């Protein structure tokens, strides 16, 4: 026996004092007042009966003393919080780590999911612990992290509130030296765990046909032509799968394929008959246990060329790049004949800018004098591009680190966005409202037009101005959209709760879907898909329950002091009853 509140010596001293006090009180004799009576005949019979009952009288006193001492000892020793390991287990700390990776949503043969089995195993660990055992619950999504507590109801409520997450799983940092760590998982996302961890497996093999890749891409040989690439893999027994691509205009493409175990089916679909909008791909098969990867989304840009007016006195580099762009409907004019037109989508000004900003977005080369543009404050010779923003849409797939520039204007960027700069001056700046992009150098004074990134840059700028773009690809979980203060809506127009963070809008998407973020006239589509073979392969577990994970069941569910006080209360009731019946003293 060990004691949690007192040392063994202190508990022994407390017991000795308690017993001595009780016995002393029983041995304390009261001096009775003497009374003279006229005859003793009346009392002889009483004395004879007393002698006849003397043995029981002695035993009755002893029994009373024992009961009183026992009651006092139970009350006193409960203060020391005694512990008997064979009855209640030892005082220990247990950390329960629950795997919340997406594969825990896999259905099992009994109709439950792996997650439901994991929650049941976690609760059984709570029942196996002793009354003084402290529990802590963590997950692999870094969402749940409780403090140590002996309150099992609180821990059960926490487990009931948990659920698998779509975030990339990460095993939490735990101290295995001061506590026992149990990890409950299907072992798909985690093959290796720390050596101090005791593993409990909820894995059960299941069938699954999942979409592992889906995207829409342009066809280089066809102006405004698009195709969809779909990849489907079977991770279960050989089966037949039905594949469907559907568009917002009712267009539909169906396929039925036979897939062997571990077989991958790949196909490119022609989307020439599809109108612009959300495209949904589905894969259906018999006894599919993991529905999360059976659907994927993408966005098909609306098929329309950008009507562009190039205002220049003559620039063959620009003219050639724009004429070769299949997505541009090009018109040319010189500065003297420039007139703004409502039938245009974008302007490109070469060493010229009108006094009034146009109603449509504009790309400006050089630093022409105009009130709505930043004025030149000098000239920099041979500026070297030292930084550029690869994350900005106009710089996607554009490498400018080796672009040579003879001279560039020095400007104060102010509240503009600088997407490329030297140490002395910004070289490419962007304005959001009104929307325009300006290069502080002329094309003739650089070799930028000779780089393979130049036509990509032109295309990116025009696409960023007003053309539909492909959806950003994101995984389920916390999704970020590169727009500040944007409204996020689902494909059917429902508003999604979102937050602002470092100039971006973030929202939570636990399942695949197509979303749109809008901020003013700017709209960005986001396709949230699982499309991850690591999660779709729900049978690649090598996880087994460790033999050391089995725990001993203990008789008592509360600390020993509770039962000691309960026994003391029962003995007090018995003593009260026997005393009034004159059985005990």
URKARA-V102702 format. One record per helix or strand of 2 or more residues. SS is the DSSP state (H for helix, E for strand). FROM is the first residue (numbers start at 1). TO is the last residue. If there is no record, write none. Layout:
BEGIN
ss;from;to
SS;FROM;TO
SS;FROM;TO
END
This chain:
BEGIN
ss;from;to
E;2;3
H;8;27
H;41;52
H;54;78
E;82;83
H;85;88
E;93;98
H;102;105
H;114;128
E;134;139
H;152;161
E;180;185
E;197;201
E;209;218
E;226;234
E;239;246
E;252;259
E;264;270
E;277;285
H;291;293
E;295;300
E;306;311
H;316;323
E;328;333
H;335;337
E;346;350
E;361;365
E;379;381
E;387;388
H;393;395
E;407;409
E;417;421
E;426;431
E;436;439
H;443;445
H;448;450
H;453;466
E;472;474
E;477;481
E;487;490
E;495;496
E;498;501
E;504;509
E;513;519
E;522;528
H;533;536
H;547;549
H;560;580
END
